[in-house]
Amino acid sequence: MSDPRTDEELMEAYLEGSVAAFQVLVERHSKPIFNFIIRRCGGNRQRGEDLLQETFLRVVRQAHSFKRKAKFTTWLYTIARNLCIDALRRASYRKHPSLDQPLSRSDPSDGGTLMDKVPAGGPDAADQTRDKRFRTALQEALNTLPDEQKDIFIMREFQGLKFREISEIIGVPENTVKSRMRYALQGLRRELAVFAEAI
């Protein structure tokens, strides 16, 4: 039976010493946060799992900084997003291929992109991405977007967050979030136009 407490109540219980409450939070949010990390970074599964683990380690380390009136998911996505940004920055400094790149096309065992291997975040997203060719094209199109547009599109369309929540996570006004979402949609339409004509 699932725990009826809200995320914020569970976090409160964890701050009071309940390890079980923290475990419920991990079970409740691991899959959506993992999906976000994979789509945001486009990296391999191992890197995604490492970043997921680091996200929850940060929750443990920074638990005391959680504001009791704040929304837990906003705080959690902020941590995950910042870790993705840091990972991408480190990868570019080391001059390794960007984590945003799709998996190698030259090796068929790679299977396209990780988006092909990760379940979609919700029913609407699942319907839109069921076809493997479309998922591959969509991931490639996402990789062409500026990071600030890509973040917003993923959080809104795949994670189901409200514009207000996204605004709090990335620290810009809600109108700016909506504007970037419009630009993201325009960019994706352009990138996917060829795919649409081919089917």
Secondary structure, 3 states (H helix, E strand, C coil): CCCCCCHHHHHHHHHCCCHHHHHHHHHHHHHHHHHHHHHHHCCCHHHHHHHHHHHHHHHHHCHHHCCCCCCHHHHHHHHHHHHHHHHHHHHHHCCCCCCCCCCCCCCHHHCCCHHHCCCCCCHHHHHHHCCHHHHHHHHHHHHHCCHHHHHHHHHHHHCCCCHHHHHHHHCCCHHHHHHHHHHHHHHHHHHHHHHHHHC
